[in-house]
Amino acid sequence: VKALACKFLEDLPLRIPRLERELEAGSLDAALNTSHGIGGAAANMGAPALRAVARRIEDACKAGDLAAARASIDDLNTQFAELAPVLRAMAGS
């Protein structure tokens, strides 16, 4: 679990800004892939709220709804910010 938490803490701060850039560029296919990866990682970490937001973005991308996908980014950042301290404790950092 410690290694997973460490990897998650290293990876998500890179993936979320990438997702934001993809959405800003209107790259729905890329954003769909990135949001799917975030959701999978969240599921592996047992983070259902973060997973749900990533899924919402993924679904919006599938539907071609760029505005809805963009509207969920703040929620994604909030969920990660709430989860990060718990993960840091799990990682021992």
C-alpha positions in Angstrom: 0.0 0.0 0.0 2.9 2.4 0.8 4.3 2.0 -2.7 0.9 2.6 -4.3 0.3 5.7 -2.2 3.8 7.0 -3.2 3.2 6.4 -6.9 -0.3 7.9 -6.7 1.1 11.1 -5.0 3.8 11.3 -7.7 1.5 10.7 -10.6 -1.7 12.6 -10.0 -0.1 16.0 -9.7 1.2 15.4 -13.2 -2.0 13.9 -14.7 -4.4 16.6 -13.4 -2.6 19.5 -15.1 -2.3 17.4 -18.3 -6.0 16.8 -18.2 -6.6 20.6 -17.8 -4.4 21.3 -20.8 -6.1 18.7 -22.9 -9.5 20.2 -22.0 -8.3 23.7 -22.7 -7.1 22.6 -26.1 -10.4 20.9 -26.8 -8.7 17.5 -27.1 -11.6 15.3 -26.0 -10.0 12.0 -27.0 -6.8 12.8 -25.0 -8.8 14.1 -22.1 -11.0 10.9 -22.1 -7.9 8.7 -21.9 -6.3 10.8 -19.1 -9.5 11.0 -17.1 -10.0 7.2 -17.5 -6.5 6.7 -16.1 -7.1 9.0 -13.2 -10.3 7.2 -12.4 -8.6 3.8 -12.6 -5.8 5.0 -10.3 -8.4 6.4 -7.9 -10.3 3.1 -7.9 -7.1 1.2 -7.1 -6.5 3.5 -4.1 -10.0 3.1 -2.8 -10.9 6.8 -3.5 -14.5 6.6 -4.7 -15.2 10.4 -4.6 -12.1 11.1 -6.8 -13.0 8.2 -9.1 -16.6 9.5 -9.5 -15.4 13.0 -10.6 -12.9 11.4 -13.0 -15.7 9.3 -14.4 -17.9 12.3 -14.8 -15.2 14.0 -16.8 -14.7 10.8 -18.8 -18.4 10.5 -19.5 -18.6 14.2 -20.6 -15.7 13.6 -23.0 -17.4 10.6 -24.5 -20.5 12.7 -25.0 -18.5 15.5 -26.6 -19.5 17.9 -23.8 -16.3 19.9 -23.3 -18.0 22.5 -21.1 -19.2 19.8 -18.7 -15.8 18.2 -18.6 -14.1 21.5 -17.9 -16.7 22.3 -15.2 -15.6 19.3 -13.2 -11.9 20.1 -13.0 -12.2 22.2 -9.8 -14.0 19.3 -8.2 -11.3 16.9 -9.3 -8.6 19.2 -7.8 -10.6 19.5 -4.6 -11.0 15.7 -4.2 -7.3 15.2 -4.8 -6.4 17.9 -2.3 -8.7 16.2 0.3 -7.2 12.8 -0.4 -3.5 13.8 -0.5 -2.9 14.1 3.3 -4.4 10.6 3.8 -2.1 9.2 1.1 0.9 11.0 2.5 0.2 9.4 5.9 -0.1 6.0 4.2 3.2 6.6 2.3 4.9 7.7 5.5 5.9 11.1 4.2 
